[in-house]
Amino acid sequence: MSNPTPVSKPGNAENPRAFFDVEIGGEKAGRIVFELFADVVPKTAENFRALCTGEKGLGKSTGKPLHFKGCPFHRIIKKFMVQGGDFSNQNGTGGESIYGDKFEDENFNYKHDKEGLLSMANAGPNTNGSQFFITTVPTPHLDSKHVVFGQVLKGMGVVKMLEAMDTEEDHPVKPCIIADCGEHKVGDDWVLASDDGSGDVHPDFPEDSDIDFNDADKVLSVAEDIKNIGNSFFKAQDWQGAMKKYSKAIRYLELCGNILDDDVQKKLEPTALSCILNTAACRLKLQQWQEAIESCDEALELNQAHAKALFRRAQAWQGLKEFNKAMIDLKKAQEVAPEDK
């Protein structure tokens, strides 16, 4: 009979840890750090750990390096899981364990009872190889069928980013790659903030931050700090870099807003609105007209009569040669702020 997974993170401080550095569409997305439940499923945990380090050399059946580095997440299903680990064929048909082609189900001690669990993909009983999946919701229908062997300690935001990717027949449209991987030793740096030279010390995803998200003033201060770094990128005409910082600031504000009441959300709204409008400005610079419209629409959901949002949306319509729509937005902007010429 399966048991609930550990509530604490880590569940056992003596368990080994591993990490993935993930790239999406050729750009760094962030790091995921796992605890491997070696205290409960030592053979399965060791398989994954060694595949992260690549220390076992070539596989006996595939002839390929027993290593996740360069391996894609080949299957993504929203509100279910993200799957990877096929280092040989890279499409879900291959892979190999460090023990040979396949190995047995070690036990079904843990349930699939929350997001962020590592579990073995298989083709039926006792067919474990190298493929794994990370749950994004509880998946109780997999209990006693797949071996749960670890959990995400840090980087669940990266997993959520993977989950949100556009797919065709469950395959991500953009390549989602394990760019690097290895064992994460106790005392190692978590490496959760982007090393982009900007001075931004905050983790890329708020779920990994140690700040108290019940403290709206603190969250707002952090978001403003990140937004200002984005403004520095904007002034340097690094539009992509600026958008990353604005998106990051919004993630912090949204997590706080989801926890706290409507009055707090209103307090956070001006900074969020500023980040959204700045993102629209970046998209206009990049001639990403449709995306700029979407950013302006998002801003207008917060403030239906925001002249700057209307004006920037008009610019985007003009870029798409939708001149009638551009004129409508320009007239609305003039009505809202007649003093702005």
C-alpha positions as CSV (number, residue, x, y, z in Angstrom):
1,M,0.0,0.0,0.0
2,S,1.3,3.5,-0.9
3,N,2.0,6.2,1.7
4,P,1.8,10.0,1.5
5,T,5.1,11.6,0.3
6,P,7.1,13.6,2.8
7,V,5.6,17.0,3.7
8,S,9.0,18.5,4.5
9,K,11.6,19.5,2.0
10,P,13.9,17.7,2.1
11,G,12.1,14.7,3.4
12,N,15.5,13.3,4.6
13,A,18.5,15.5,4.8
14,E,20.8,12.5,4.1
15,N,19.2,11.8,0.7
16,P,21.2,12.7,-2.4
17,R,20.2,15.7,-4.5
18,A,20.5,16.3,-8.3
19,F,19.9,19.3,-10.6
20,F,18.9,20.1,-14.1
21,D,19.7,23.4,-15.8
22,V,16.9,23.8,-18.3
23,E,16.9,25.7,-21.6
24,I,13.7,26.6,-23.6
25,G,14.0,27.6,-27.2
26,G,17.8,28.0,-26.8
27,E,17.4,30.4,-23.8
28,K,18.2,29.7,-20.1
29,A,15.0,29.0,-18.2
30,G,16.5,28.1,-14.8
31,R,17.5,25.3,-12.5
32,I,15.5,22.5,-10.9
33,V,16.9,20.9,-7.8
34,F,15.6,17.4,-6.7
35,E,15.8,15.3,-3.6
36,L,16.1,11.6,-4.5
37,F,14.4,9.3,-2.0
38,A,17.4,6.9,-1.6
39,D,16.1,6.1,1.9
40,V,13.1,4.4,0.4
41,V,14.0,3.5,-3.2
42,P,17.8,3.4,-3.3
43,K,18.2,1.6,-6.6
44,T,15.8,3.9,-8.5
45,A,17.3,7.0,-6.9
46,E,20.9,5.9,-7.8
47,N,19.8,5.3,-11.4
48,F,18.6,8.9,-11.7
49,R,21.6,10.4,-9.8
50,A,24.1,8.6,-12.0
51,L,22.3,9.6,-15.2
52,C,22.6,13.2,-14.0
53,T,26.3,12.9,-13.5
54,G,27.0,10.7,-16.5
55,E,29.6,8.8,-14.5
56,K,28.6,5.3,-15.9
57,G,29.9,5.7,-19.4
58,L,28.1,4.2,-22.4
59,G,24.9,2.1,-22.2
60,K,25.0,-1.6,-23.0
61,S,21.9,-1.6,-25.2
62,T,21.9,1.9,-26.7
63,G,25.7,2.5,-27.0
64,K,25.0,6.1,-26.0
65,P,26.3,8.0,-23.0
66,L,24.2,7.2,-19.9
67,H,23.7,10.9,-19.3
68,F,20.7,13.3,-19.3
69,K,22.8,16.2,-20.5
70,G,21.3,17.4,-23.9
71,C,18.2,15.3,-23.4
72,P,14.8,16.9,-24.2
73,F,11.6,17.0,-22.3
74,H,9.8,15.3,-25.1
75,R,6.2,15.0,-23.7
76,I,4.3,17.7,-21.8
77,I,0.7,17.5,-20.8
78,K,-0.9,20.5,-18.9
79,K,-2.3,19.8,-15.5
80,F,-0.5,16.4,-15.5
81,M,3.2,16.2,-16.0
82,V,6.4,16.9,-18.0
83,Q,8.4,13.9,-19.2
84,G,12.0,13.4,-20.3
85,G,14.9,11.0,-20.0
86,D,15.1,9.5,-23.4
87,F,18.8,10.3,-24.1
88,S,19.1,7.9,-27.0
89,N,16.1,8.5,-29.3
90,Q,14.9,11.7,-27.7
91,N,11.3,11.0,-28.5
92,G,10.0,8.7,-25.8
93,T,10.9,5.4,-27.5
94,G,14.4,5.0,-26.1
95,G,16.6,5.3,-23.1
96,E,18.3,2.8,-20.8
97,S,19.0,2.4,-17.1
98,I,22.4,2.2,-15.6
99,Y,21.7,-1.5,-14.8
100,G,21.0,-2.5,-18.3
101,D,18.0,-2.0,-20.5
102,K,15.3,-2.2,-17.9
103,F,15.0,-2.8,-14.2
104,E,12.2,-3.9,-11.8
105,D,9.7,-1.7,-9.9
106,E,11.5,-1.3,-6.6
107,N,8.4,-0.5,-4.6
108,F,5.3,1.7,-4.6
109,N,5.9,3.1,-1.1
110,Y,4.9,6.7,-2.0
111,K,1.8,8.0,-3.6
112,H,1.5,10.6,-6.4
113,D,-0.2,13.0,-4.0
114,K,1.2,16.4,-5.0
115,E,2.9,18.5,-7.6
116,G,6.7,18.3,-8.0
117,L,7.2,14.6,-7.6
118,L,9.7,12.6,-9.6
119,S,8.4,9.3,-10.9
120,M,9.5,6.6,-13.3
121,A,7.9,6.4,-16.7
122,N,7.4,2.9,-17.9
123,A,5.7,0.6,-20.5
124,G,4.1,-1.7,-17.9
125,P,5.3,-3.5,-14.8
126,N,9.1,-3.8,-14.3
127,T,10.1,-1.8,-17.4
128,N,12.0,1.1,-15.8
129,G,14.8,2.6,-17.9
130,S,15.9,6.2,-17.9
131,Q,12.6,8.0,-18.6
132,F,11.0,10.0,-15.8
133,F,8.2,12.5,-15.3
134,I,7.6,15.4,-12.9
135,T,4.0,15.8,-11.7
136,T,2.4,19.3,-12.0
137,V,-0.7,18.1,-10.1
138,P,-1.6,15.1,-7.9
139,T,-2.0,12.0,-10.1
140,P,-3.5,9.3,-7.9
141,H,-4.4,7.1,-10.9
142,L,-0.6,6.4,-11.2
143,D,-0.3,5.0,-7.7
144,S,1.1,1.4,-7.5
145,K,1.9,1.6,-11.3
146,H,4.8,4.0,-11.3
147,V,7.7,4.3,-8.8
148,V,7.9,7.7,-7.0
149,F,11.5,8.3,-6.3
150,G,12.1,12.0,-5.6
151,Q,10.7,15.5,-5.3
152,V,11.5,19.1,-6.5
153,L,13.2,21.1,-3.8
154,K,13.7,24.2,-5.8
155,G,12.8,25.3,-9.3
156,M,9.1,24.4,-9.4
157,G,8.6,27.6,-11.4
158,V,10.8,26.2,-14.1
159,V,8.6,23.0,-14.1
160,K,5.5,25.3,-14.4
161,M,7.2,27.1,-17.3
162,L,7.7,23.8,-19.1
163,E,4.1,22.8,-18.4
164,A,2.9,26.0,-20.0
165,M,4.7,25.4,-23.3
166,D,2.7,25.2,-26.5
167,T,2.6,21.6,-27.8
168,E,1.6,19.6,-30.8
169,E,0.4,16.1,-29.9
170,D,2.0,16.5,-26.4
171,H,5.4,17.4,-27.9
172,P,6.6,20.9,-27.1
173,V,6.8,23.2,-30.1
174,K,10.0,24.8,-28.8
175,P,12.9,22.6,-27.8
176,C,13.0,22.1,-24.0
177,I,16.4,20.7,-23.1
178,I,18.4,19.6,-20.0
179,A,21.4,21.8,-20.9
180,D,23.4,20.6,-17.9
181,C,22.8,18.3,-14.9
182,G,24.7,16.7,-12.1
183,E,24.7,16.0,-8.4
184,H,23.9,18.8,-6.0
185,K,26.0,18.5,-2.9
186,V,24.9,19.9,0.5
187,G,26.4,23.4,0.7
188,D,26.4,23.9,-3.1
189,D,25.0,27.2,-4.4
190,W,21.4,26.7,-5.4
191,V,22.0,29.0,-8.5
192,L,18.4,30.1,-8.7
193,A,19.1,33.7,-9.8
194,S,20.2,34.6,-13.3
195,D,23.9,35.4,-13.5
196,D,23.4,38.2,-16.0
197,G,25.6,40.8,-14.5
198,S,22.7,43.0,-13.6
199,G,23.0,42.7,-9.8
200,D,19.7,40.9,-9.6
201,V,20.1,38.6,-6.6
202,H,16.5,37.4,-6.4
203,P,15.6,33.9,-7.5
204,D,14.0,33.8,-10.9
205,F,10.8,32.2,-9.5
206,P,9.2,33.5,-6.4
207,E,8.4,30.0,-5.2
208,D,12.2,29.7,-4.5
209,S,12.5,32.9,-2.6
210,D,12.8,33.0,1.2
211,I,10.9,36.3,1.5
212,D,7.5,36.4,3.3
213,F,4.8,36.7,0.7
214,N,2.4,37.8,3.4
215,D,4.4,41.0,3.7
216,A,3.1,43.0,0.8
217,D,5.5,45.9,1.4
218,K,8.5,43.6,1.2
219,V,7.2,41.9,-2.0
220,L,6.5,45.3,-3.5
221,S,10.0,46.5,-2.7
222,V,11.6,43.4,-4.3
223,A,9.3,43.8,-7.4
224,E,10.3,47.4,-7.8
225,D,14.0,46.5,-7.5
226,I,13.6,43.9,-10.3
227,K,11.5,46.3,-12.4
228,N,14.2,49.0,-12.1
229,I,16.8,46.5,-13.3
230,G,14.5,45.9,-16.2
231,N,14.5,49.6,-16.9
232,S,18.3,49.6,-17.0
233,F,18.1,46.9,-19.7
234,F,15.5,49.0,-21.5
235,K,17.7,52.1,-21.5
236,A,20.5,49.9,-22.9
237,Q,18.1,48.8,-25.7
238,D,18.3,45.2,-24.5
239,W,14.6,44.6,-25.1
240,Q,14.7,40.9,-24.4
241,G,16.6,41.3,-21.2
242,A,14.2,44.0,-20.0
243,M,11.1,41.8,-20.7
244,K,12.6,39.0,-18.7
245,K,12.9,41.3,-15.7
246,Y,9.4,42.8,-16.1
247,S,8.0,39.3,-16.3
248,K,9.9,38.3,-13.2
249,A,8.6,41.3,-11.2
250,I,5.1,40.4,-12.2
251,R,5.6,36.8,-11.0
252,Y,6.5,38.1,-7.6
253,L,3.5,40.4,-7.5
254,E,1.1,37.7,-8.7
255,L,2.2,35.2,-6.1
256,C,1.7,37.8,-3.3
257,G,-1.7,38.9,-4.8
258,N,-2.9,35.3,-4.9
259,I,-2.2,34.9,-1.2
260,L,-3.6,38.2,0.1
261,D,-6.9,40.1,-0.2
262,D,-8.2,42.6,-2.7
263,D,-6.9,45.7,-0.9
264,V,-3.4,44.3,-1.1
265,Q,-3.8,43.5,-4.8
266,K,-4.8,47.1,-5.5
267,K,-1.6,48.2,-3.7
268,L,0.5,46.0,-6.0
269,E,-1.4,46.9,-9.2
270,P,0.4,50.1,-10.2
271,T,3.8,48.3,-10.3
272,A,2.3,45.4,-12.2
273,L,0.7,47.8,-14.7
274,S,4.0,49.6,-15.2
275,C,5.7,46.3,-15.9
276,I,3.0,45.2,-18.4
277,L,3.2,48.6,-20.2
278,N,7.0,48.5,-20.3
279,T,6.7,45.0,-21.8
280,A,4.4,46.3,-24.5
281,A,7.0,49.0,-25.3
282,C,9.7,46.4,-25.7
283,R,7.5,44.4,-28.0
284,L,6.9,47.5,-30.1
285,K,10.6,48.0,-30.4
286,L,11.0,44.4,-31.5
287,Q,8.0,44.8,-34.0
288,Q,6.2,42.0,-32.2
289,W,2.9,43.7,-33.0
290,Q,0.5,40.9,-31.9
291,E,2.3,40.3,-28.7
292,A,2.3,44.1,-28.0
293,I,-1.5,44.1,-28.4
294,E,-1.8,41.2,-25.9
295,S,0.3,43.1,-23.4
296,C,-1.8,46.2,-23.9
297,D,-5.0,44.2,-23.5
298,E,-3.6,42.8,-20.2
299,A,-3.0,46.4,-19.0
300,L,-6.5,47.5,-20.0
301,E,-8.0,44.7,-18.0
302,L,-6.4,46.4,-15.0
303,N,-7.3,49.9,-16.1
304,Q,-9.9,50.2,-18.9
305,A,-9.1,53.9,-19.5
306,H,-5.3,53.9,-19.5
307,A,-4.2,56.3,-22.1
308,K,-0.7,54.9,-22.5
309,A,-2.1,51.4,-23.0
310,L,-4.5,52.6,-25.7
311,F,-1.8,54.6,-27.4
312,R,0.7,51.7,-27.5
313,R,-2.0,49.4,-28.7
314,A,-2.7,51.9,-31.5
315,Q,1.0,51.7,-32.4
316,A,0.7,47.9,-32.6
317,W,-2.4,48.1,-34.8
318,Q,-0.6,50.5,-37.1
319,G,2.3,48.0,-37.3
320,L,-0.2,45.4,-38.4
321,K,-1.6,47.9,-40.9
322,E,-5.0,47.8,-39.1
323,F,-5.4,51.5,-39.4
324,N,-9.1,51.7,-38.5
325,K,-8.4,49.9,-35.2
326,A,-5.4,52.2,-34.6
327,M,-7.6,55.3,-35.1
328,I,-10.2,54.0,-32.7
329,D,-7.6,53.5,-29.9
330,L,-6.1,56.9,-30.6
331,K,-9.4,58.6,-30.3
332,K,-10.1,56.8,-27.0
333,A,-6.7,57.8,-25.7
334,Q,-7.4,61.4,-26.6
335,E,-10.7,61.3,-24.8
336,V,-9.1,59.8,-21.7
337,A,-6.2,62.2,-21.6
338,P,-6.9,65.2,-23.9
339,E,-3.9,67.1,-22.4
340,D,-1.5,64.5,-23.9
341,K,-0.7,65.5,-27.5
